[in-house]
């Protein structure tokens, strides 16, 4: 190797020395960066993963909150609709409930027996349920017509309970006990 170096000109020796120095400097910088910056890179990668997990959690929480907000918004709209005319209101509400039921019976062409009313207040919101229990005797078509008219009623009326009393005693005639409910706000 010594013979090879002796054959080089002073200019070539200087160039070789510069290349060797630059290589040593590059190796030193590479070792420094590799040894010093690698743990920092791992820490940064860990922080990045933690930020991504937090982002996913926040996204899930956001969607859940948004869904809940939509449900509350729908509930508010439903309540506004009920207050706008679906509930029986004020002092005349009980009388209007009775008149609506009588109009339903007349429209469906059915006669009811043993009509009894009861009123059950709810614990909150000043709303009470008004029940009407009656006996129905008629054909399936008459019952179907009656239920269709109940469904199309603008007020909140619903069939709470149907008890079949006798369905085979007289051919084509149903004997039922129906419980209807309406809702009253004070």
Secondary structure, 3 states (H helix, E strand, C coil): CHHHHHHCCHHHHHHHHHHHHHHHHHHHHHHHHHHHHHHHHHHHHHHHHHHHHHHHHHHHHHHHHHHHHHHHHHHHHHHHHHHHHHCEECCCHHHHHHHHHHHHHHHHCCCEEEEEEEEEECCCCCEEEEEEEEEEEECHHHHHHHHHHHHHCCCCEEEEEEEEEECCCCCCCEEEEEEEEEEEEC
